[in-house]
Amino acid sequence: NSSMLCYAPKTTTLLCYTTTTLSCYTTTTLLCYTTTTLLCYTTTTLLCYTTTTLSCYTTTTLSCYTTTTLLCYTTTTLSCYTTTILSCYTTTTLSCYTTTTLLCYTTTTLSCYTTTTLSCYTTTTLLCYTTTTLLCYTTTTLSCYTTTTLLCYTTTTLLCYTTTTLSCYTTTTLSCYTTTILLCYTTTTLSCYTTTTLSCYTTTILSCYTTTTLSCYTTTTLSCYTTTTLLCYTTTTLLCYTTTTLLCYTTTTLSCYTTTILSCYTTTTLLCYTTTTLSCYTTTTLLCYTTTTLSCYTTTTLLCYTTTTLLCYTTTTLSCYTTTTLSCYTTTTLLCYTTTTLSCYTTTILSCYTTTTLLCYTTTTLSCYTTTTLLCYTTTTLSCYTTTTLLCYTTTSLLGHTTTTLSCYTTTTLSCYTTTTLLCYTTTTLLC
């Protein structure tokens, strides 16, 4: 009877391994692991983890976690949490929270389950099980079991204890805890947590979060987000977006766009256009032209003399003399002498003499040559010649001659003569 062929079982038992074959139906049991194959349909059960594959359709169930894959479309449902992946497009919904990523970089974190995909690099963490694939390199970690495959090289460690000593290099692995000592360099790995200590330098990696501490300097990296803290100075970089906070002073740079916030004072610079907002007060500067708007009051000054007083903010401009007072911030410029005071920060420039005081940090240069480098910011002073480079922005001052280059934008100031070049556009101003 052909209908009875599917019910003629064959059972094979080898120690803890059992295989049952019933014509087109196969069940394999290995300890707590079970695989069932019926035609093109496959179900795999490992503890609380279940995977079902039916041709191009895959469903994965892990406790209250379900993943469904149909062609290039993937939906993940975890109670109020839903992730939908369609080709390189990812949408994540968590209650009222939604994230959409259309880059080649995707990170999914669900309690003890983490999947990170970055181009050809994939890391999957499920409970104590971790698989990392980077081109031809694969590492699989399952509790005390580790397999590393690199080209034709394979290392398998089973037992919970492994020690490898190679000259000055020592690696000790005990369960999920790993310590690596290389001269004065120490790396400690405990589950998803990694700490690296090199003399006074410490790096801590916890999942996709990295913190680096070097004396009073701290850098925190979270995916594409970076925060740098140096005493009272903080810099935050997110993609092409940079925010710098120094006490009550904040500068935000987004490509060619810059916003500066100092207490209630805001300055926005976009190419050669500058807007200053102080409460209900707005100043717009376009080349040598200035417009001031205070509620229903508007003043336009196209002379070299302007005095504006609003709340705690005062600006006085008289030819080569300028004084600006904004709460605790004061800048005084008189010929070649400039003093800037911002709470605990003071800079005094008098010809080739420069003194900078920032809390416990003081630099005094009384030679004709000074170079200061802080992150991507570089200032070089050589007697009356100064070059400042900040990202794609460069300012060069030589006597009364100043050249400012910002990507495609160039401004040259020579005494009362100003030339501005923006792409194929050139403006020349001589006197007012």
Secondary structure, 3 states (H helix, E strand, C coil): CHHHHHHCCEEEEECCEEEEEECCEEEEEECCEEEEEECCEEEEEECCEEEEEECCEEEEEECCEEEEEECCEEEEEECCEEEEEECCEEEEEECCEEEEECCCEEEEEECCEEEEEECCEEEEEECCEEEEEECCEEEEEECCEEEEEECCEEEEECCCEEEEEECCEEEEEECCEEEEEECCEEEEEECCEEEEEECCEEEEEECCEEEEEECCEEEEEECCEEEEEECCEEEEEECCEEEEEECCEEEEEECCEEEEEECCEEEEEECCEEEEEECCEEEEEECCEEEEEECCEEEEECCCEEEEEECCEEEEEECCEEEEEECCEEEEEECCEEEEEECCEEEEEECCEEEEEECCEEEEECCCEEEEEECCEEEEEECCEEEEEECCEEEEEECCEEEEEECCEEEEEECCEEEEEECCEEEEEECC
